[in-house]
Amino acid sequence: MIYTLLINTVAVYLTAKLLDGVEIKSFFSALVVAVLLALVNTFIKPVIVFLTLPITILTLGLFIFVINALMLMLVDAISDGLKIRSFGWALIFSIVLSIINGLLFWIF
């Protein structure tokens, strides 16, 4: 569990440094964001996915990207260390974060 959290923290930090529309204060802020994101994805995201299942089916699963961006914006609202400029940046952040996260898990 600590290994996964550390990989997610590095992925959040790297992704925030790569994108202009996302700002993160420090590595510790990235750790807090990773923890909050894990909590949001564990408790809130499944409810939202269930409630939006018809839209997700109609869009052939692409609405999941919107849900991921909304979860990141929720974490942005909760956390002081993360600042996402707009929904578009949250969507891009979500996609790049998942790619970097996958690469880090594949490498390590």
N, C-alpha and C positions, 0 to 999 in steps of 0.2 A: 504494500500500500504506500509506503514512504517512497519507494522507487518510482511508482506511477506518479505520485504527487510531484516529485522532483523533476521528472521528465516533462510533465505538464507545465511546471513553473518555468523551465528553460524555454519551452515552446512559446509560452505567453510572452516572455521577455524578448525573445528573438523576433517574434512576429510584430510586437509593438515597436521595436527598433527599426524594422524594415519599412513599416507603413507610416506615411506622413500624417494621416488623419487619426492616428491612435498614439496617445502619449501615456507613458508609464513612469512613475517617479523613481523607483529603485527596484532592485532584485527582490527585496522584502515585499514590496507592493505587488510584484508578480506572484509571489508565494500566496499572499492574501487573495489575490484575484483567482488563482488556481483553486484554492480551497473553496471560495465562494462559488466559483463555476461548477465545481464538483457537487456542492450542496444543491445548487439550483438545478443542475442536470439530474440529480437523484430524486428530488422531491417535487419540483414544479413542472419540469419539462414533460414527464409522462402524462400528467393531467392535461396539459395544453395539447400534446400530440393526440390524445384520445378525443378531446373536444373538437379538434380540427381535422379529424380523420376523413370526412367527406371531401374537404378542400384538398387534402393531401392526395387522395385517390384521383380526384379530377385533374390535378396537375402532375400526375405520375410521379409523386414523391418530391417534386421540386419545392413544395411549400415547406419542407423540413429546413431548407436553407433560411427561409424567413423566420422560422421558429428559433433556429440557432442564433440568428442576429438579434432577435428580441431578447433571448436569454442573456446575450452579451451586453445588451443595453440595460437590462435589469441589474446585472453585476456592476456596470458602470455607475448606475444610480446609487447602488449600495456602497460601493468602494470609493474612497478618496484618492487612491493611488492610480486609478485608471481614468482616462478621459478619451471618449470616442466622439468625434465631431458630429457624425450624422448616421442615419440608418444605412446609407450606402457604404460608409466606412466600416460599420459593424458587419455588414454582409461580406465585404472583402476580407475583413479580419477573421471572420468565421471560416471562410474557405481556406485562407492561407494558414490559419492556425491548425486546421485539421490536416493539411498537407505536411506541415513541419512536424506536428505531433506524430504522424504516421512514419515519417522519415526517422525521427529520433528513436521511436520504438523499434524500428527495423534495424537501425545501426547498433543500438545498445540493447 
